[in-house]
Amino acid sequence: MTNGCGVFRRVLGASLAVAAVLAAPGAAQAAGPADSPFDGAKFTPAGTIDKLVLKALRAKKITPASLCSDAVFFRRAHLDVTGTLPDPREVRDFLADRKPDKRVALIDRLLEREEFADYWAQRWGDLLRIKAEFPINLWPNGVQAYSRWVHAAVRENMPYDRFARVLLTSSGSNFRVPPVNFYRAIQGQEPSAIAAAVGLTFLGARIESWPPARREGMEAFFSRVAYKKTAEWKEEIVYLDPAATEPVRAVFPDGKPVRVPVGTDPREVFADWLIRPDNPWFARNAVNRVWAWLLGRGIVHEPDDFRPDNPPTHPELLDFLAKELVAAKYDLRHVYRLILTSNTYQQSPVPRSDSPQAEAMFACYPVRPLDAEVLVDALNWITGARSGYSSLIPEPYTFIPAYERTIALEDGSITSQFLEMFGRPSRDTGRYAERNRKPDKAQRLHLLNSSTFQDRIARSWRLQGLMRAAGKDHHRLINLVYVTILSRPPTAAERSTVEKQFKPQGKRGRNSNRDAVIDLTWALINTKEFLYRH
C-alpha cells in the first residue's frame, strides 16, 4: 500500500463501489469519472499562494488537479482544522448553501472552535515532547501544567514570537511555572542536549550535523541553565546558575559572535535574536511546519530538516508566508487561514499529472492516513463508543474521563494498543518523523477482523438512531449512513449496488435491514476514503 496523490487513482473503485465487499468478488463495478464525488471546478489561482505554486508547476510542466468537491472540502477542513468528523446535519446544510464565500466562512468558524485548540495543542504536544514517563519524565503534575498552558496559548492565539520567548526564557518550578517544562522535556540537561532541542523546535534544524565550532557557539547560550530538586515529589527548579563570574562568549546560528556579560541571561539574548523580524530562520520554520501539518509535507521536507542541501520546493512561497507571519505580528491563525482558503489547499486528491514530482510540488491534495487519535475518535463517534485511558505508573495514577476525546489526550505516556498500531508518536524526540504515517498490513487486518469494532457497530446507538429516523425508507437510510461516515451522499453507482443488499420492508418492521446497515457501515469504515485524509 502506498501513500500520496497517486494512490487515489487506484482506490477510487474501492470507494465508488464499496458494496463489493458485501457481494461476491467482482460483483460491483466502479463508477465512471462523471460519477466521482471528489472533483469540483477547474483550478484557478485565487491568491498569492496559488500564483506562486502555479508558477512553479508551469516551470516543470505539471498540471494542477481540479478543485475538490464541496463534500470533500467540508470533511477535509473539519479533519485538518479540528481533528473531528463533521456533523451530518452540517454536511447537508453546507452542500445546500449556494453562497460563493461559504468555504471561507467555514474556515473562520472552524478556527474558533474548541476542537481547534484541542487538536493543535496535541500537535504542539508532539513537538514539545509532553510526556510523563521515560525517557522524558515530566511526571503527571508537570504534564498537566505544561499541556494546559500550551492549550491556552493555542486557544487564545498567543503570538508565536511571544510563545517562543516565554518557553526559552522561563525559570522556576516545573509544577508552578508551566513553560519551564520546555527544559524539563529534554533527554539530557547538558547544553548540547538543550541546544539540539531548541534548534529542532524553533529553527527546524538538526544542529547535531553542524560543524563543531558552529554548534558549540549555539550551545554556549544554554551553558548557564541549571536544575535542582525540591522537597516536593518529582518537582524540579530550572534556573540561571548564579555562580558564573565570566561573560559567555557565544555565536548565533547566522555566524555572528556575541559577548553576554555577567548578570545577563544568555537565553534572553538568544531569544531576542531569534524573534527579530529580520531573522529568516524563525518565521520560515514556523510557516513551513504549519504547511506540513495541513498538507502532509513541508515546503522544506521534512519540516525539521532545514539545511543548504535540502532546499524548499517553492522558495518564493516560503518567503511569502514568512513575511505574512511577521507582518501579522506572528499571528499563526492568519497563516492557517491563508493556507486553508487557498485553492492550492482546496485541490482534489485526484491528480491530473503523471509527473513523479506532482505530490512534492503540491499539484494535488496529498492523500495520507488519518492520525491515530483522529481515527479512534471518528470510529468512536460512529459506533457510539468511548475509549477510556489510564496510567497506573508513575504515581499519582492518571485516569482520563471516558467522555474526553483522544485528540485532547495530554500525556504521551498514556496510550493504547490501537494508538501505537496506527502510528501515534512516542514523544521522545519531537521530530516530525516520529509519527508513523505509513499504513501497514497489521492496521488493515485489525480493522477488517476486529471483533471489538464489529460488536461496537452492532450495538451503535447512533446507527440505531439512523434506522429509526429513516423508518421504512431504505433509500434515505443509505443516504444517512453515507453522510454519517463519509460526509457525502452516495453516488448513483454506489446507491445502485448497495440497494441490492436491502430488502423490501414488510411486516417485520423498520429494523429488518439492520444486518445490511451493519455490513454497510463495516464496509465503509474499511475503505481508504474513510481511513485517509483526502
C-alpha positions in Angstrom: 0.0 0.0 0.0 1.4 3.4 -1.0 0.7 6.9 0.1 0.2 10.2 -1.8 -1.9 11.6 -4.6 -1.4 8.7 -6.9 -3.0 6.3 -4.5 -6.4 7.8 -5.2 -6.4 6.7 -8.8 -6.0 3.1 -7.7 -8.6 3.2 -4.8 -11.4 5.2 -6.4 -13.1 1.9 -7.3 -13.0 0.8 -3.7 -14.9 3.8 -2.6 -17.3 4.2 -5.5 -18.3 0.6 -5.5 -17.9 0.0 -1.7 -20.6 -2.6 -1.6 -18.4 -5.0 -3.5 -17.2 -6.1 0.0 -20.8 -7.2 0.7 -21.3 -9.0 -2.5 -19.4 -11.7 -4.4 -15.9 -10.7 -5.6 -16.1 -8.8 -8.8 -19.9 -8.2 -8.5 -19.6 -4.4 -8.3 -18.1 -2.1 -10.9 -16.5 1.3 -10.3 -18.3 4.4 -11.4 -17.0 6.4 -14.2 -15.3 9.8 -13.8 -18.6 11.7 -14.2 -19.9 10.0 -11.1 -16.8 10.8 -9.0 -17.6 12.6 -5.7 -14.1 14.1 -5.4 -13.6 16.6 -8.2 -15.1 20.1 -8.5 -14.3 23.1 -10.6 -11.1 23.7 -12.6 -8.1 25.0 -10.6 -7.6 28.8 -11.0 -5.3 30.9 -8.8 -7.2 32.8 -6.2 -4.4 34.5 -4.3 -0.6 34.8 -3.9 -0.2 31.2 -2.7 -1.9 29.8 -5.7 0.0 32.1 -8.1 3.4 31.1 -6.7 2.5 27.4 -6.7 1.1 27.6 -10.3 4.3 29.4 -11.4 6.5 26.6 -10.1 4.2 23.9 -11.6 4.2 25.5 -15.0 8.0 25.7 -14.9 8.0 21.9 -14.6 5.1 21.4 -16.9 2.9 19.9 -14.2 -0.8 20.3 -14.4 -2.6 21.0 -11.1 -5.6 19.0 -10.0 -9.1 20.3 -10.2 -10.6 21.8 -7.1 -12.2 19.3 -4.7 -16.0 19.0 -4.4 -17.9 20.8 -1.6 -18.4 17.5 0.3 -14.7 16.6 0.2 -13.7 20.1 1.3 -16.2 20.0 4.2 -14.8 16.8 5.5 -11.2 17.7 4.8 -11.4 21.1 6.6 -13.0 19.5 9.7 -10.4 16.8 10.0 -7.4 19.1 9.2 -8.5 22.0 11.5 -10.3 20.2 14.3 -9.4 16.6 14.0 -13.1 15.8 14.1 -15.6 14.3 11.7 -18.4 16.8 10.7 -21.9 16.5 11.9 -24.2 15.1 9.2 -26.7 17.9 9.6 -24.0 20.4 8.9 -22.9 18.4 5.9 -26.4 18.7 4.4 -26.6 22.4 5.2 -23.2 23.1 3.6 -24.0 21.2 0.4 -27.3 23.1 0.1 -25.6 26.5 0.7 -25.2 28.5 -2.6 -23.1 31.4 -1.1 -19.8 31.8 -3.1 -17.9 32.5 0.1 -19.1 29.5 2.1 -15.7 27.8 2.2 -14.0 30.9 3.7 -16.8 31.2 6.2 -16.4 27.6 7.2 -12.7 28.0 7.8 -13.4 31.1 10.0 -15.9 29.1 12.1 -13.6 26.1 12.5 -10.6 28.2 13.6 -12.8 29.5 16.5 -14.0 26.1 17.7 -12.7 24.5 20.9 -11.7 21.4 19.0 -9.2 23.5 17.1 -7.4 24.2 20.4 -7.7 20.6 21.4 -6.2 19.2 18.2 -3.5 21.8 17.7 -2.4 21.6 21.3 -1.9 17.9 20.6 0.3 18.7 17.6 2.4 21.0 19.7 2.5 18.4 22.5 4.2 16.0 20.0 6.7 18.7 19.1 7.4 19.8 22.7 7.6 16.1 24.0 4.8 16.4 26.6 5.1 13.1 28.3 5.1 11.9 32.0 7.2 8.8 31.8 10.6 7.6 30.5 12.6 9.0 28.8 11.1 12.5 29.2 9.9 12.1 32.8 7.8 15.3 33.2 5.6 13.3 35.6 1.8 13.8 35.7 1.9 17.2 37.6 4.3 18.6 35.0 2.3 17.2 32.1 -0.9 18.8 33.4 0.7 22.2 33.9 2.5 22.3 30.6 -0.2 20.9 28.4 -2.8 23.2 29.8 -0.5 26.2 29.2 0.0 25.1 25.6 -3.7 24.6 25.1 -4.5 28.1 26.5 -1.8 29.6 24.2 -3.4 27.9 21.1 -7.0 28.8 22.2 -6.1 32.4 22.9 -3.9 32.7 19.8 -0.8 33.8 21.7 1.6 35.5 19.2 4.2 32.9 18.1 7.1 35.2 18.9 5.9 35.6 22.5 5.1 31.8 22.7 8.7 31.0 21.8 10.3 33.7 24.0 8.3 32.6 27.1 9.4 28.9 26.6 13.1 29.9 26.1 13.4 32.3 29.0 11.3 30.9 31.8 12.7 29.9 35.2 11.1 28.4 38.3 9.3 25.3 39.4 8.1 23.0 36.6 4.9 22.4 38.6 4.1 26.1 39.1 5.7 27.8 36.0 4.4 25.6 33.1 6.7 26.9 30.3 9.7 25.8 32.4 8.8 22.3 31.3 10.4 23.1 27.9 13.7 22.5 29.6 12.5 19.5 31.6 11.1 17.7 28.5 14.6 17.2 27.0 16.6 13.9 27.2 19.5 15.5 28.9 20.3 18.6 30.9 23.7 19.4 29.3 24.0 22.5 26.9 24.3 20.2 23.9 21.0 18.5 24.5 19.2 21.8 25.2 20.6 23.5 22.1 19.6 20.5 19.9 16.0 20.7 21.2 15.9 24.5 20.7 17.3 24.1 17.1 14.8 21.4 16.2 11.8 23.2 17.7 12.4 26.8 16.6 14.9 26.7 13.8 13.8 23.4 12.1 17.4 22.4 12.2 19.2 19.3 13.3 22.3 21.0 14.8 24.0 17.7 15.5 25.1 17.8 11.9 26.5 21.3 12.1 30.3 21.9 12.2 31.6 21.6 15.8 32.5 25.3 16.1 29.1 26.5 14.9 27.3 24.0 17.2 29.3 24.9 20.2 28.7 28.6 19.6 25.0 28.0 19.9 25.3 25.6 22.9 27.0 28.4 24.9 23.7 30.3 25.1 22.4 27.4 27.3 25.6 26.8 29.4 24.2 28.6 32.4 20.9 26.6 32.7 20.8 24.7 35.9 18.4 22.3 37.6 17.7 21.4 41.2 15.2 19.1 43.1 12.8 20.3 45.8 11.3 18.5 48.8 8.0 18.1 46.8 7.8 14.7 45.0 9.2 15.0 41.4 9.3 18.8 41.4 12.3 20.4 39.8 13.5 24.0 39.6 15.0 25.3 36.4 17.1 28.4 37.0 20.1 30.5 35.7 23.3 29.4 37.5 24.2 32.4 39.8 27.8 31.2 40.3 29.0 32.5 36.9 31.8 35.1 37.1 32.9 35.3 33.5 31.0 36.6 30.4 29.5 34.0 28.0 31.1 34.0 24.5 28.5 32.6 22.1 27.8 32.6 18.4 24.4 33.0 16.8 23.4 30.4 14.2 23.9 33.1 11.5 27.6 33.1 12.4 27.6 36.4 14.4 29.6 36.2 17.7 28.2 37.9 20.9 29.6 38.5 24.4 27.0 38.1 27.1 28.0 40.0 30.2 27.7 38.6 33.7 24.3 39.2 35.2 22.5 38.8 31.8 20.7 35.6 30.9 22.2 34.3 27.7 18.9 32.6 26.9 17.3 36.1 26.7 20.0 37.3 24.3 19.4 34.2 22.1 15.6 34.7 22.2 15.8 38.3 21.3 17.9 37.4 18.2 15.6 34.5 17.3 12.3 36.5 17.2 13.8 39.6 15.3 11.5 40.4 12.3 14.6 40.2 10.0 15.6 36.8 11.2 14.5 34.4 8.4 15.1 31.2 10.4 12.3 31.6 12.9 9.4 32.7 10.7 10.3 30.3 7.8 10.4 27.3 10.2 7.1 28.3 11.7 5.1 28.6 8.5 6.8 25.6 7.0 5.7 23.5 9.9 2.1 24.7 9.6 2.1 23.9 5.9 3.4 20.4 6.6 0.7 19.8 9.3 -2.0 20.9 6.8 -0.7 19.5 3.6 1.2 16.4 4.7 4.7 17.5 3.8 6.7 20.7 4.1 7.8 23.2 1.5 11.1 22.1 3.1 10.6 18.5 3.8 11.0 17.2 6.4 10.0 20.3 8.3 12.6 19.9 11.0 15.5 19.4 8.5 16.4 22.9 7.2 19.9 22.7 5.6 21.6 24.0 2.5 21.3 20.7 0.6 17.6 20.3 1.4 16.1 23.3 -0.5 12.4 24.3 -0.5 10.3 23.2 -3.4 8.8 26.7 -3.6 11.3 29.2 -2.2 9.1 32.2 -3.1 6.1 30.7 -1.4 8.1 30.0 1.8 9.4 33.6 1.8 5.9 35.0 1.2 4.4 33.0 4.1 7.2 34.0 6.4 6.7 37.7 5.6 3.0 37.3 6.1 3.6 35.9 9.6 5.9 38.8 10.6 3.5 41.4 9.1 0.6 39.8 11.1 2.7 40.2 14.3 3.2 36.4 14.5 -0.5 35.6 14.4 -0.3 31.9 13.4 -4.1 31.8 12.7 -3.5 34.3 9.9 -1.2 31.7 8.3 -3.7 28.9 8.8 -6.3 31.0 7.2 -4.1 31.9 4.2 -3.3 28.3 3.5 -6.8 26.8 4.2 -8.6 29.3 2.0 -6.1 28.9 -0.9 -7.1 26.9 -4.0 -3.8 25.0 -3.6 -5.1 23.5 -0.3 -8.6 23.0 -1.9 -7.4 20.9 -4.8 -8.8 17.5 -5.5 -6.9 14.4 -4.3 -7.2 13.0 -7.9 -4.1 14.2 -9.8 -4.1 15.4 -13.4 -0.4 14.9 -13.9 1.7 11.7 -14.1 4.9 13.6 -13.0 6.7 11.9 -10.1 7.2 15.4 -8.7 3.4 16.2 -8.6 2.9 15.4 -4.9 6.0 17.1 -3.7 5.2 20.2 -5.8 1.6 20.3 -4.4 -0.1 19.6 -7.7 -2.9 17.9 -5.8 -4.0 17.4 -2.2 -1.7 14.8 -0.7 -3.6 11.8 0.5 -2.4 10.3 3.8 -3.9 8.2 6.6 -5.8 9.8 9.4 -3.8 10.3 12.6 -4.3 7.5 15.1 -6.0 9.9 17.6 -8.4 11.2 14.9 -9.2 7.8 13.6 -10.1 6.3 17.0 -12.3 9.3 17.8 -14.0 9.0 14.4 -14.7 5.3 15.0 -16.0 6.0 18.5 -18.3 8.7 17.2 -19.8 6.5 14.5 -20.2 3.5 16.8 -21.3 5.5 19.8 -18.4 4.0 21.9 -15.9 5.6 24.2 -12.2 4.9 24.8 -11.0 5.0 28.4 -7.3 5.8 29.0 -5.4 5.4 32.2 -1.8 5.0 33.6 -1.0 3.2 36.8 2.6 4.5 36.7 4.0 6.7 37.8 2.2 7.9 40.9 -0.1 9.8 41.1 -2.2 7.4 39.0 -3.9 9.0 35.9 -7.4 8.2 34.8 -8.9 10.0 31.8 -12.7 10.5 31.8 -14.4 8.4 29.2 -16.1 11.5 27.7 -12.7 13.1 26.8 -11.7 12.9 23.2 -8.5 11.2 22.2 -7.3 14.3 20.4 -7.4 16.0 23.8 -5.1 13.4 25.5 -2.4 15.4 27.2 0.2 12.8 28.1 2.2 11.0 25.5 2.8 8.1 28.0 -0.9 7.3 28.1 -1.6 5.2 25.1 -3.3 2.1 23.8 -2.6 -0.8 21.5 -4.7 0.8 18.8 -2.9 4.2 19.1 0.5 2.5 18.9 -0.5 0.3 16.0 -1.8 3.3 14.0 1.4 5.4 14.4 0.9 7.7 17.4 4.3 9.2 18.2 6.1 8.2 21.5 7.0 11.9 22.0 10.6 11.0 22.8 12.4 13.2 20.2 9.9 15.9 19.0 10.8 15.0 15.4 8.2 15.1 12.6 9.1 11.6 11.5 8.4 10.2 15.0 4.7 9.9 14.0 4.5 6.8 11.7 2.4 7.9 8.7 2.8 4.7 6.7 -0.1 2.3 6.7 0.7 -1.4 7.1 -1.0 -4.8 6.9 -1.4 -5.1 10.6 -3.6 -2.0 10.6 -5.8 -3.3 7.8 -6.2 -6.7 9.3 -7.1 -5.2 12.7 -9.9 -3.1 11.2 -11.1 -6.0 8.9 -11.1 -8.6 11.6 -11.6 -6.9 15.0 -14.5 -8.4 16.9 -14.4 -5.3 19.1 -15.3 -3.0 16.2 -17.8 -5.4 14.8 -19.5 -5.5 18.2 -19.5 -1.8 18.5 -21.1 -1.4 15.1 -23.8 -3.9 16.0 -24.5 -2.0 19.3 -24.1 1.5 18.0 -26.9 3.8 19.3 -26.0 6.3 16.5 -26.8 3.7 13.8 -29.9 2.7 15.6 -31.0 6.3 15.6 -30.4 6.5 11.8 -32.6 3.4 11.3 -35.4 4.9 13.4 -35.1 8.2 11.6 -35.3 6.6 8.1 -38.2 4.2 9.1 -39.0 2.0 6.1 -37.3 4.3 3.6 -34.1 2.4 2.9 -33.2 5.0 0.2 -33.0 7.6 2.9 -31.3 5.2 5.3 -28.4 4.5 2.8 -28.0 8.3 2.4 -27.9 8.8 6.2 -25.2 6.1 6.6 -23.0 7.6 3.8 -23.3 11.1 5.1 -22.5 10.0 8.7 -19.4 8.0 7.7 -18.0 9.6 4.5 -19.6 13.1 4.9 -21.2 12.9 1.5 -24.2 11.2 -0.2 -23.7 8.1 -2.2 -23.1 8.3 -5.9 -25.7 6.7 -8.3 -23.4 3.7 -8.9 -22.9 3.2 -5.1 -26.6 3.5 -4.4 -27.5 1.0 -7.1 -25.1 -1.6 -5.7 -25.9 -1.0 -2.0 -29.7 -1.1 -2.5 -29.4 -4.7 -3.7 -28.5 -5.6 -0.2 -31.6 -4.1 1.3 -34.9 -6.0 1.4 -38.4 -4.5 0.8 -39.9 -3.5 4.1 -42.9 -5.7 5.2 -44.4 -6.9 8.3 -41.0 -7.3 10.1 -40.9 -3.6 10.6 -38.5 -0.8 10.2 -35.3 -2.6 11.5 -35.5 -5.7 9.3 -32.5 -4.3 7.4 -30.4 -4.0 10.5 -27.8 -6.5 9.2 -27.5 -4.7 5.9 -26.8 -1.4 7.8 -24.2 -3.1 9.9 -22.5 -4.6 6.9 -22.6 -1.3 5.0 -21.1 0.5 8.0 -18.3 -2.1 8.4 -17.6 -1.9 4.6 -17.4 1.9 4.6 -15.1 2.3 7.6 -12.7 -0.1 5.9 -12.5 2.0 2.7 -9.5 4.2 2.1 -11.9 7.1 1.6 -12.8 6.9 5.3 -9.3 5.9 6.6 -7.4 8.6 4.7 -7.4 12.4 4.6 -8.3 13.3 1.1 
